[in-house]
C-alpha cells in the first residue's frame, strides 16, 4: 500500500513535469514566483519503535529488514505510511487505482516516468511549484481543451518542444 502511495505521487509529479513542458506552458504560467523552500537535511535513521502501531502494521513486511534499509528509505516509508493513514477512503481508493495503472504499464513507460520524476526532483523548488501550478491549471481545463493541447504537443518537433520548454513563461496580469 505504501508503494502505491509513493508510485501515485510519482505518477502525478511525472505527469506534471510532462504537462509543464507542453506548448501551452506559457498560458498556464503562474502570475508570480513562489517563495523558495528550504533545502532538506540529510535523513537520519528512523527507529522502528518510533512509529505508531498503525504505521508498523502497514509496514510489517519491512520489519525484519528495517535496520538494513538506508535512512532515506526508512524516512520515505515512514512518511508515506503516515500520509496513507491520513487519507480518506476515497483518496486511498484513488491511490490504489493509480497503482494498478502503474503496474499495468510496460517497463519502458515506467522507466520514462521514473526519469521524469528525477527531472522534477532535480528542479529548483520554485520551478517545481510552477510545474505543480501548471498541472493544476491543466487539470482544471475542459477535457476537450486538454485533448487539443496534447495534440498540439505531439505534432511539434523535438526542437520546437525544447524551444517552448526552455523559454521563460510570460507573466500573467490580472484574473483570467
C-alpha positions, 0 to 999 in steps of 0.5 A: 500500500505504501508503494502505491502511495509513493508510485501515485505521487510519482505518477502525478509529479511525472505527469506534471513535469510532462504537462509543464513542458507542453506548448501551452506552458506559457498560458498556464504560467503562474502570475508570480514566483513562489517563495523558495523552500528550504533545502532538506537535511540529510535523513537520519535513521528512523527507529522502528519503535518510533512509529505508531502501531498503525504505521508498523502494521502497514509496514510489517513486511519491512520489519525484519529488514528495517535496520538494513534499509538506508535512512532515506528509505526508512524516512520515505516509508515512514512518511508515506505510511503516515500520509496513507493513514491520513487519507480518506477512503476515497483518496486511498481508493484513488491511490490504489487505482493509480497503482494498478495503472502503474503496474499495468504499464510496460517497463519502458513507460515506467522507466520514462516516468521514473526519469521524469520524476528525477527531472522534477526532483532535480528542479529548483523548488520554485520551478517545481511549484510552477510545474505543480501550478501548471498541472493544476491549471491543466487539470482544471481545463475542459477535457476537450481543451486538454485533448487539443493541447496534447495534440498540439504537443505531439505534432511539434518537433523535438526542437520546437518542444525544447524551444517552448520548454526552455523559454521563460513563461510570460507573466500573467496580469490580472484574473483570467 
